[in-house]
């Protein structure tokens, strides 16, 4: 399978996060989230964590310029039979929104999770991220309670999407 997805003039491919333009995207996401939520409720992976062996990091480029990113953190801890992928660092530059780049990034994460043999995608988002929550629901995610190390903090929204039958 190809490691990139082409759609119109947007390419999505696995890349390293330690690139100036990508670091700037992640910093913009951090600012956005920290403006919305208390710092202790933001579960952010830093650049070094995004380079870990259990993380798959993707960059969306429009005309060669990074306009979005997303990560899939693999979890085989036994919390969920078959392991799961956690959606992390989903972000599209506001100037590039409206072109379904978020849909494409999420589809790429799901494709990667299926290739990894994972049973589900899980995520933690926030109550103030209405567009993101709509995107996830449109993609088949359903609300659930906290999972793994997360706790209910009043601002988090937890969601999941089974990737194979009988996945729980």
Backbone as ProteinMPNN parsed JSONL, in Angstrom:
{"seq_chain_A": "XXXXXXXXXXXXXXXXXXXXXXXXXXXXXXXXXXXXXXXXXXXXXXXXXXXXXXXXXXXXXXXXXXXXXXXXXXXXXXXXXXXXXXXXXXXXXXXXXXXXXXXXXXXXXXXXXXXXXXXXXXXXXXXXXXXXXXXXXXXXXXXXXXXXXXXXXXXXXXXXXXXXXXXX", "coords_chain_A": {"N_chain_A": [[0.832, -1.192, 0.0], [0.369, 2.265, -0.586], [2.184, 4.883, 1.013], [1.215, 7.37, 0.955], [-1.536, 9.593, 0.401], [-3.271, 10.901, -2.197], [-5.233, 13.653, -2.986], [-6.942, 15.887, -4.802], [-5.022, 18.739, -4.608], [-3.667, 18.016, -2.356], [-1.438, 16.184, -0.434], [-0.925, 13.407, 1.653], [1.281, 12.016, 3.868], [3.447, 9.745, 5.662], [5.696, 11.209, 7.819], [8.528, 12.662, 9.512], [8.19, 14.533, 12.559], [9.974, 16.557, 13.193], [10.481, 19.071, 11.705], [10.816, 22.378, 10.642], [8.451, 23.762, 9.666], [6.474, 21.941, 10.342], [6.798, 21.691, 13.091], [5.975, 24.261, 13.71], [3.25, 24.083, 13.029], [2.389, 22.272, 15.014], [2.939, 23.786, 17.284], [1.084, 25.831, 16.887], [-1.255, 24.372, 17.208], [-0.956, 23.663, 19.921], [-1.152, 26.254, 21.123], [-3.78, 26.896, 20.395], [-5.265, 24.861, 21.765], [-4.501, 25.346, 24.433], [-5.602, 27.831, 24.805], [-8.241, 27.178, 24.969], [-8.588, 25.293, 27.029], [-7.741, 24.259, 30.437], [-4.28, 23.785, 31.231], [-3.628, 21.357, 32.515], [-5.488, 19.619, 31.545], [-4.927, 19.133, 28.969], [-3.703, 16.798, 26.846], [-1.002, 16.449, 25.478], [1.222, 15.284, 22.996], [4.67, 15.695, 22.786], [7.32, 16.766, 20.514], [9.449, 14.881, 20.648], [8.051, 12.681, 21.702], [6.326, 12.21, 19.589], [8.067, 11.09, 17.826], [8.474, 8.555, 18.705], [8.733, 4.937, 18.687], [6.248, 3.734, 18.764], [4.482, 5.421, 17.535], [2.822, 6.749, 14.732], [3.236, 9.233, 12.456], [1.719, 11.715, 10.502], [1.701, 14.016, 7.781], [-0.096, 16.54, 6.176], [0.168, 18.023, 3.086], [-0.204, 20.873, 1.124], [0.328, 21.866, -2.034], [2.985, 21.343, -1.472], [3.426, 22.56, 0.989], [3.235, 22.204, 4.506], [0.071, 21.772, 5.895], [-1.468, 20.48, 7.68], [-1.666, 17.945, 10.267], [-1.433, 14.731, 11.868], [-1.46, 12.126, 14.296], [-0.981, 8.692, 15.128], [-1.087, 6.806, 17.881], [0.087, 3.769, 18.879], [-1.273, 1.23, 20.905], [-0.622, -1.504, 22.718], [-1.012, -2.481, 25.221], [-2.685, -4.211, 26.472], [-4.94, -3.154, 27.452], [-7.055, -3.115, 25.7], [-8.277, -5.82, 23.891], [-6.398, -6.975, 21.12], [-5.264, -4.564, 20.775], [-5.193, -0.967, 20.321], [-5.503, 2.061, 18.414], [-4.606, 5.324, 19.164], [-5.892, 8.413, 18.388], [-4.08, 11.257, 17.87], [-2.877, 14.641, 18.013], [-4.322, 15.818, 15.86], [-4.734, 18.227, 13.456], [-5.514, 21.001, 11.438], [-4.38, 23.704, 9.628], [-6.011, 26.783, 10.108], [-6.28, 28.447, 7.816], [-6.329, 26.628, 5.776], [-8.569, 25.149, 6.014], [-11.783, 23.647, 5.193], [-11.434, 22.124, 2.989], [-11.647, 19.454, 3.328], [-9.433, 18.269, 4.494], [-9.034, 17.434, 7.107], [-10.812, 15.235, 7.172], [-9.447, 13.575, 5.406], [-6.971, 13.183, 6.704], [-7.864, 11.812, 8.993], [-8.938, 9.518, 7.787], [-6.569, 8.437, 6.799], [-5.26, 7.787, 9.194], [-7.005, 5.808, 10.101], [-6.705, 3.899, 8.063], [-4.002, 3.233, 8.476], [-4.156, 2.176, 11.082], [-5.705, -0.107, 10.612], [-3.908, -1.498, 8.96], [-1.998, -2.029, 10.864], [-3.287, -3.898, 12.314], [-4.992, -3.276, 14.424], [-7.72, -3.164, 16.8], [-9.439, -1.039, 17.207], [-10.034, 2.522, 17.02], [-9.369, 5.085, 19.288], [-10.023, 8.14, 21.018], [-9.366, 11.28, 22.647], [-10.92, 14.286, 22.984], [-12.075, 17.684, 23.114], [-14.695, 19.539, 24.781], [-15.143, 22.022, 23.634], [-14.403, 21.915, 21.011], [-16.058, 21.902, 18.55], [-16.153, 21.53, 15.73], [-14.236, 19.52, 15.342], [-15.347, 17.423, 16.855], [-17.681, 16.987, 15.381], [-16.533, 16.12, 12.974], [-15.341, 13.684, 13.817], [-17.614, 12.24, 14.632], [-19.001, 12.079, 12.206], [-17.279, 10.397, 10.893], [-17.794, 8.016, 12.063], [-17.22, 7.609, 14.746], [-18.111, 7.01, 18.145], [-19.436, 8.238, 21.24], [-17.903, 7.542, 24.394], [-16.796, 6.418, 27.629], [-14.048, 7.547, 29.776], [-10.766, 6.224, 29.05], [-7.943, 3.984, 29.383], [-5.319, 5.821, 30.694], [-6.739, 8.119, 31.151], [-8.958, 10.411, 32.855], [-12.262, 11.428, 33.827], [-12.723, 14.771, 33.382], [-14.421, 16.851, 33.069], [-14.117, 18.495, 30.819], [-13.192, 16.952, 28.773], [-13.936, 14.869, 25.948], [-14.582, 11.614, 25.146], [-14.062, 9.19, 22.661], [-14.721, 6.458, 20.373], [-13.996, 4.14, 17.71], [-14.789, 1.125, 16.51], [-12.786, -1.181, 14.675], [-13.005, -3.676, 13.728], [-15.278, -6.456, 13.628], [-16.857, -7.467, 16.642], [-15.062, -6.1, 18.207], [-14.214, -4.583, 21.242]], "CA_chain_A": [[0.0, 0.0, 0.0], [1.09, 3.529, -0.663], [2.265, 5.622, 2.268], [0.645, 8.702, 0.804], [-2.873, 9.664, -0.167], [-3.406, 12.128, -2.99], [-6.588, 14.115, -3.248], [-6.787, 17.252, -5.337], [-3.628, 19.166, -4.516], [-3.212, 17.721, -0.998], [-0.797, 14.884, -0.263], [-0.753, 13.016, 3.052], [2.309, 10.985, 3.939], [4.183, 9.576, 6.909], [6.884, 12.06, 7.871], [8.991, 12.988, 10.852], [7.641, 15.808, 13.027], [11.014, 17.535, 13.509], [10.698, 19.956, 10.557], [10.405, 23.698, 11.13], [7.058, 24.078, 9.338], [5.618, 21.007, 11.084], [6.898, 22.138, 14.486], [5.124, 25.457, 13.798], [1.855, 23.609, 13.063], [2.145, 21.684, 16.337], [2.915, 24.913, 18.223], [-0.211, 26.5, 16.692], [-2.245, 23.51, 17.861], [-0.79, 23.842, 21.37], [-1.723, 27.555, 21.496], [-5.236, 26.772, 20.246], [-5.805, 24.043, 22.852], [-4.27, 25.992, 25.727], [-6.558, 28.935, 24.898], [-9.567, 26.608, 25.228], [-8.652, 24.379, 28.173], [-6.635, 24.32, 31.407], [-3.113, 23.004, 30.787], [-3.609, 19.992, 33.062], [-6.454, 18.771, 30.833], [-4.428, 18.964, 27.595], [-2.852, 15.604, 26.797], [-0.257, 16.732, 24.262], [2.489, 14.608, 22.739], [5.67, 16.636, 22.285], [8.013, 16.322, 19.299], [10.166, 13.633, 20.936], [7.049, 11.606, 21.838], [5.813, 11.927, 18.246], [9.087, 10.315, 17.124], [8.591, 7.246, 19.357], [8.507, 3.761, 17.83], [4.835, 3.346, 18.775], [3.689, 6.516, 16.964], [2.873, 6.979, 13.287], [2.935, 10.655, 12.31], [1.403, 12.046, 9.116], [1.622, 15.431, 7.45], [-0.843, 16.908, 4.971], [0.835, 19.127, 2.384], [-0.904, 21.474, -0.009], [1.36, 22.481, -2.87], [4.266, 21.14, -0.806], [3.489, 23.263, 2.279], [2.461, 21.523, 5.544], [-1.155, 22.463, 6.3], [-2.152, 19.68, 8.681], [-0.935, 16.792, 10.773], [-2.169, 13.81, 12.737], [-0.635, 11.019, 14.77], [-1.626, 7.474, 15.613], [-0.271, 6.161, 18.913], [-0.29, 2.362, 18.998], [-1.307, 0.761, 22.287], [-0.772, -2.956, 22.849], [-0.809, -2.69, 26.657], [-3.645, -5.166, 27.014], [-6.161, -2.445, 27.843], [-8.085, -3.527, 24.759], [-7.81, -6.966, 23.096], [-6.029, -6.62, 19.761], [-4.64, -3.247, 20.767], [-5.953, 0.117, 19.714], [-4.765, 3.234, 17.996], [-5.138, 6.559, 19.721], [-5.772, 9.569, 17.507], [-3.411, 12.357, 18.565], [-2.313, 15.738, 17.243], [-5.094, 16.152, 14.655], [-4.798, 19.674, 13.298], [-5.435, 21.589, 10.101], [-4.204, 25.152, 9.684], [-7.292, 27.436, 9.812], [-6.297, 28.981, 6.449], [-6.49, 25.518, 4.828], [-9.794, 24.409, 6.328], [-12.839, 23.701, 4.194], [-11.048, 21.292, 1.845], [-11.748, 18.056, 3.784], [-8.119, 17.763, 4.877], [-9.247, 16.681, 8.349], [-11.39, 13.94, 6.781], [-8.397, 12.777, 4.762], [-6.027, 12.782, 7.74], [-8.503, 10.793, 9.825], [-8.999, 8.295, 6.976], [-5.212, 7.894, 6.75], [-5.013, 7.146, 10.485], [-7.777, 4.566, 10.136], [-6.024, 2.959, 7.156], [-2.785, 2.782, 9.151], [-4.568, 1.331, 12.204], [-6.103, -1.401, 10.048], [-2.671, -2.161, 8.535], [-1.31, -2.455, 12.088], [-4.089, -4.958, 12.922], [-5.616, -2.795, 15.654], [-9.147, -3.456, 16.875], [-10.265, 0.165, 17.324], [-9.443, 3.843, 17.206], [-9.896, 5.809, 20.427], [-9.502, 9.498, 21.094], [-9.823, 12.237, 23.643], [-11.004, 15.626, 22.417], [-12.598, 18.605, 24.112], [-16.086, 19.979, 24.617], [-15.216, 23.265, 22.868], [-13.928, 21.673, 19.649], [-17.278, 21.439, 17.887], [-15.869, 21.04, 14.379], [-13.53, 18.24, 15.471], [-16.309, 16.412, 17.302], [-18.543, 16.68, 14.227], [-15.712, 15.323, 12.063], [-15.214, 12.333, 14.359], [-18.919, 11.558, 14.577], [-19.278, 11.795, 10.798], [-16.405, 9.289, 10.505], [-18.246, 6.783, 12.714], [-16.847, 7.52, 16.157], [-19.206, 7.143, 19.112], [-19.004, 8.656, 22.568], [-17.631, 6.495, 25.37], [-16.198, 6.971, 28.838], [-12.589, 7.631, 29.784], [-10.057, 4.965, 28.819], [-6.523, 3.934, 29.726], [-4.867, 6.695, 31.79], [-7.563, 9.321, 31.226], [-10.027, 10.515, 33.846], [-13.282, 12.416, 33.476], [-12.294, 16.061, 33.95], [-15.439, 17.858, 32.788], [-13.933, 19.15, 29.526], [-12.81, 15.963, 27.761], [-14.916, 14.011, 25.284], [-13.903, 10.387, 24.766], [-14.778, 8.565, 21.549], [-14.084, 5.285, 19.792], [-14.521, 3.568, 16.476], [-14.3, -0.238, 16.314], [-12.273, -1.412, 13.329], [-13.376, -5.024, 13.3], [-16.439, -6.967, 14.349], [-16.608, -7.984, 18.002], [-14.08, -5.285, 18.929], [-14.861, -3.912, 22.357]], "C_chain_A": [[0.867, 1.242, 0.0], [1.092, 4.216, 0.694], [1.737, 7.042, 2.112], [-0.727, 8.595, 0.154], [-2.945, 10.973, -0.931], [-4.883, 12.438, -3.164], [-6.462, 15.575, -3.633], [-5.319, 17.632, -5.252], [-3.074, 18.96, -3.11], [-2.643, 16.315, -0.971], [-0.632, 14.63, 1.227], [0.232, 11.861, 3.072], [2.904, 10.909, 5.337], [5.465, 10.391, 6.823], [7.32, 12.196, 9.318], [8.46, 14.348, 11.27], [8.691, 16.909, 13.215], [11.432, 18.305, 12.254], [10.136, 21.308, 10.97], [8.93, 23.997, 10.874], [6.081, 23.174, 10.085], [5.633, 21.361, 12.569], [6.016, 23.371, 14.69], [3.647, 25.084, 13.819], [1.502, 23.085, 14.448], [2.092, 22.777, 17.395], [1.592, 25.681, 18.105], [-1.323, 25.686, 17.346], [-2.155, 23.658, 19.378], [-1.429, 25.147, 21.838], [-3.249, 27.503, 21.467], [-5.833, 26.018, 21.432], [-5.643, 24.718, 24.21], [-5.103, 27.254, 25.901], [-7.948, 28.436, 25.285], [-9.69, 25.899, 26.57], [-7.512, 24.627, 29.156], [-5.505, 23.378, 30.964], [-3.142, 21.568, 31.289], [-4.646, 19.074, 32.42], [-6.041, 18.54, 29.373], [-3.405, 17.832, 27.587], [-2.052, 15.634, 25.499], [1.002, 15.874, 24.163], [3.465, 15.636, 22.197], [6.402, 16.029, 21.087], [8.73, 14.995, 19.543], [9.189, 12.461, 21.054], [6.452, 11.24, 20.475], [6.801, 11.119, 17.409], [9.245, 8.902, 17.685], [8.225, 6.118, 18.398], [7.033, 3.37, 17.759], [3.911, 4.446, 18.229], [3.913, 6.572, 15.456], [2.402, 8.413, 13.076], [2.776, 10.979, 10.829], [1.281, 13.555, 8.949], [0.825, 15.587, 6.16], [-0.151, 18.12, 4.37], [-0.033, 19.573, 1.218], [0.138, 22.252, -0.794], [2.722, 22.442, -2.171], [4.399, 21.763, 0.569], [2.668, 22.494, 3.317], [1.263, 22.361, 5.99], [-1.926, 21.686, 7.358], [-1.285, 18.528, 9.13], [-1.866, 15.951, 11.635], [-1.234, 12.681, 13.124], [-1.529, 9.876, 15.231], [-0.666, 6.851, 16.614], [-0.783, 4.744, 19.093], [-0.247, 1.951, 20.46], [-1.598, -0.731, 22.292], [-0.608, -3.354, 24.313], [-1.716, -3.765, 27.236], [-4.92, -4.496, 27.486], [-7.327, -2.886, 26.974], [-7.542, -4.701, 23.951], [-7.534, -6.55, 21.651], [-5.338, -5.276, 19.66], [-5.539, -2.21, 20.112], [-5.001, 1.211, 19.267], [-5.425, 4.461, 18.589], [-4.853, 7.701, 18.76], [-5.2, 10.72, 18.333], [-3.016, 13.422, 17.546], [-2.981, 16.005, 15.903], [-5.199, 17.664, 14.568], [-4.697, 20.042, 11.827], [-5.352, 23.1, 10.29], [-5.537, 25.82, 9.314], [-7.387, 27.976, 8.383], [-6.527, 27.894, 5.407], [-7.771, 24.733, 5.066], [-10.83, 24.582, 5.225], [-12.54, 22.868, 2.962], [-11.013, 19.815, 2.211], [-10.39, 17.454, 4.144], [-8.22, 16.967, 6.172], [-9.836, 15.31, 8.074], [-10.302, 13.021, 6.242], [-7.349, 12.311, 5.774], [-6.61, 11.659, 8.6], [-8.606, 9.464, 9.07], [-7.624, 7.64, 6.889], [-4.862, 7.201, 8.061], [-5.763, 5.816, 10.579], [-7.135, 3.505, 9.24], [-4.781, 2.381, 7.831], [-3.133, 1.843, 10.305], [-4.987, -0.055, 11.715], [-4.87, -2.181, 9.587], [-1.89, -2.704, 9.732], [-2.082, -3.565, 12.809], [-4.792, -4.563, 14.208], [-7.12, -3.014, 15.619], [-10.029, -2.218, 16.895], [-9.388, 1.409, 17.299], [-10.133, 4.473, 18.405], [-9.322, 7.213, 20.398], [-10.096, 10.235, 22.265], [-9.787, 13.59, 22.965], [-11.591, 16.52, 23.498], [-13.975, 19.134, 23.754], [-16.215, 21.239, 23.761], [-14.787, 23.106, 21.409], [-15.062, 21.079, 18.805], [-17.018, 20.878, 16.492], [-15.172, 19.688, 14.424], [-14.495, 17.138, 15.887], [-17.252, 16.02, 16.168], [-17.8, 15.807, 13.214], [-15.625, 13.877, 12.548], [-16.539, 11.574, 14.283], [-19.28, 11.186, 13.142], [-18.466, 10.587, 10.321], [-16.764, 7.985, 11.225], [-17.81, 6.598, 14.153], [-18.087, 7.707, 17.02], [-18.626, 7.546, 20.466], [-18.833, 7.433, 23.464], [-17.078, 7.176, 26.617], [-14.689, 7.046, 28.717], [-11.961, 6.245, 29.586], [-8.599, 5.124, 29.236], [-6.223, 4.876, 30.891], [-5.738, 7.937, 31.986], [-8.594, 9.229, 32.346], [-11.025, 11.547, 33.355], [-12.918, 13.725, 34.165], [-13.29, 17.182, 33.66], [-15.287, 18.572, 31.46], [-13.557, 18.169, 28.415], [-14.026, 15.232, 27.221], [-14.123, 12.804, 24.789], [-14.74, 9.677, 23.712], [-14.008, 7.335, 21.071], [-14.769, 4.871, 18.506], [-13.946, 2.167, 16.351], [-13.867, -0.427, 14.851], [-12.537, -2.837, 12.839], [-14.527, -5.502, 14.168], [-15.987, -7.566, 15.68], [-15.498, -7.228, 18.716], [-14.809, -4.567, 20.052], [-13.91, -3.016, 23.089]], "O_chain_A": [[1.975, 1.242, 0.535], [0.113, 4.14, 1.437], [1.81, 7.833, 3.052], [-1.03, 7.63, -0.547], [-2.704, 12.039, -0.365], [-5.679, 11.548, -3.462], [-5.939, 16.392, -2.874], [-4.463, 16.917, -5.772], [-2.129, 19.638, -2.708], [-3.283, 15.367, -1.428], [-0.246, 15.526, 1.977], [0.046, 10.856, 2.385], [2.871, 11.877, 6.096], [6.225, 10.27, 5.863], [6.565, 11.88, 10.237], [8.294, 15.23, 10.427], [8.333, 18.075, 13.379], [12.572, 18.209, 11.799], [9.075, 21.367, 11.591], [8.23, 24.444, 11.782], [4.977, 23.601, 10.424], [4.593, 21.332, 13.227], [5.378, 23.508, 15.735], [2.868, 25.699, 14.547], [0.448, 23.411, 14.993], [1.277, 22.7, 18.315], [1.044, 26.128, 19.112], [-2.226, 26.247, 17.965], [-3.183, 23.767, 20.048], [-2.16, 25.16, 22.828], [-3.922, 27.992, 22.374], [-6.8, 26.481, 22.037], [-6.547, 24.665, 25.044], [-5.297, 27.708, 27.028], [-8.74, 29.182, 25.861], [-10.758, 25.898, 27.183], [-6.456, 25.135, 28.78], [-5.754, 22.314, 30.397], [-2.728, 20.655, 30.574], [-4.681, 17.88, 32.716], [-6.727, 17.835, 28.634], [-2.37, 17.912, 28.248], [-2.381, 14.935, 24.54], [1.757, 15.754, 25.127], [3.143, 16.37, 21.262], [6.122, 14.895, 20.698], [8.627, 14.08, 18.725], [9.47, 11.369, 20.56], [6.111, 10.081, 20.24], [6.421, 10.528, 16.398], [10.067, 8.132, 17.189], [7.5, 6.322, 17.424], [6.611, 2.737, 16.791], [2.699, 4.402, 18.44], [5.039, 6.458, 14.972], [1.292, 8.768, 13.473], [3.593, 10.572, 10.003], [0.825, 14.268, 9.843], [1.041, 14.866, 5.186], [0.087, 19.117, 5.052], [-0.527, 18.76, 0.436], [0.754, 23.183, -0.276], [3.508, 23.385, -2.266], [5.391, 21.521, 1.257], [1.515, 22.158, 3.047], [1.416, 23.509, 6.409], [-2.929, 22.175, 7.879], [-0.304, 18.172, 8.477], [-2.929, 16.397, 12.065], [-0.327, 12.323, 12.372], [-2.666, 10.073, 15.659], [0.429, 6.42, 16.253], [-1.951, 4.538, 19.422], [0.699, 2.281, 21.176], [-2.687, -1.164, 21.915], [-0.12, -4.444, 24.61], [-1.528, -4.184, 28.379], [-5.874, -5.169, 27.875], [-8.453, -3.016, 27.453], [-6.456, -4.599, 23.379], [-8.343, -5.856, 21.034], [-4.876, -4.888, 18.587], [-6.514, -2.543, 19.439], [-3.847, 1.27, 19.691], [-6.644, 4.62, 18.527], [-3.708, 7.925, 18.367], [-5.762, 11.106, 19.358], [-2.844, 13.13, 16.363], [-2.321, 16.369, 14.93], [-5.693, 18.313, 15.49], [-3.906, 19.472, 11.076], [-6.15, 23.695, 11.014], [-6.135, 25.458, 8.302], [-8.469, 27.964, 7.796], [-6.883, 28.2, 4.269], [-8.025, 23.744, 4.378], [-10.771, 25.523, 4.433], [-13.3, 22.895, 1.994], [-10.421, 19.01, 1.493], [-10.229, 16.234, 4.096], [-7.562, 15.937, 6.319], [-9.411, 14.322, 8.675], [-10.245, 11.839, 6.581], [-6.89, 11.171, 5.708], [-5.929, 10.677, 8.896], [-8.385, 8.403, 9.653], [-7.524, 6.414, 6.905], [-4.235, 6.141, 8.05], [-5.227, 4.824, 11.074], [-7.037, 2.34, 9.627], [-4.539, 1.176, 7.763], [-2.473, 0.82, 10.487], [-4.656, -1.061, 12.342], [-4.791, -3.392, 9.796], [-1.203, -3.72, 9.622], [-1.597, -4.114, 13.799], [-5.152, -5.43, 15.004], [-7.727, -3.046, 14.548], [-11.228, -2.31, 16.635], [-8.179, 1.354, 17.525], [-11.356, 4.4, 18.525], [-8.261, 7.448, 19.821], [-11.15, 9.887, 22.797], [-8.756, 14.0, 22.433], [-11.602, 16.15, 24.672], [-14.365, 19.173, 22.588], [-17.287, 21.501, 23.215], [-14.809, 24.077, 20.653], [-15.021, 19.915, 18.407], [-17.598, 19.86, 16.115], [-15.486, 18.804, 13.627], [-14.462, 16.04, 15.332], [-17.583, 14.844, 16.016], [-18.371, 14.867, 12.662], [-15.818, 12.948, 11.763], [-16.57, 10.401, 13.91], [-19.805, 10.101, 12.893], [-18.912, 9.842, 9.449], [-16.109, 6.964, 11.017], [-18.012, 5.526, 14.725], [-18.995, 8.463, 16.672], [-17.479, 7.235, 20.788], [-19.525, 6.427, 23.31], [-16.915, 8.396, 26.637], [-14.114, 6.665, 27.697], [-12.565, 5.226, 29.92], [-8.097, 6.233, 29.417], [-6.814, 4.74, 31.962], [-5.491, 8.723, 32.901], [-9.038, 8.147, 32.731], [-10.686, 12.431, 32.568], [-12.818, 13.779, 35.391], [-13.023, 18.341, 33.975], [-16.239, 19.204, 31.002], [-13.601, 18.525, 27.238], [-15.007, 15.006, 27.929], [-13.117, 12.955, 24.096], [-15.96, 9.57, 23.839], [-12.813, 7.189, 21.327], [-15.929, 5.192, 18.248], [-12.748, 2.014, 16.113], [-14.493, 0.092, 13.927], [-12.313, -3.152, 11.67], [-14.729, -5.025, 15.285], [-14.883, -8.095, 15.806], [-15.032, -7.689, 19.758], [-15.887, -4.009, 19.847], [-14.297, -2.37, 24.063]]}, "name": "protein", "num_of_chains": 1, "seq": "XXXXXXXXXXXXXXXXXXXXXXXXXXXXXXXXXXXXXXXXXXXXXXXXXXXXXXXXXXXXXXXXXXXXXXXXXXXXXXXXXXXXXXXXXXXXXXXXXXXXXXXXXXXXXXXXXXXXXXXXXXXXXXXXXXXXXXXXXXXXXXXXXXXXXXXXXXXXXXXXXXXXXXXX"}
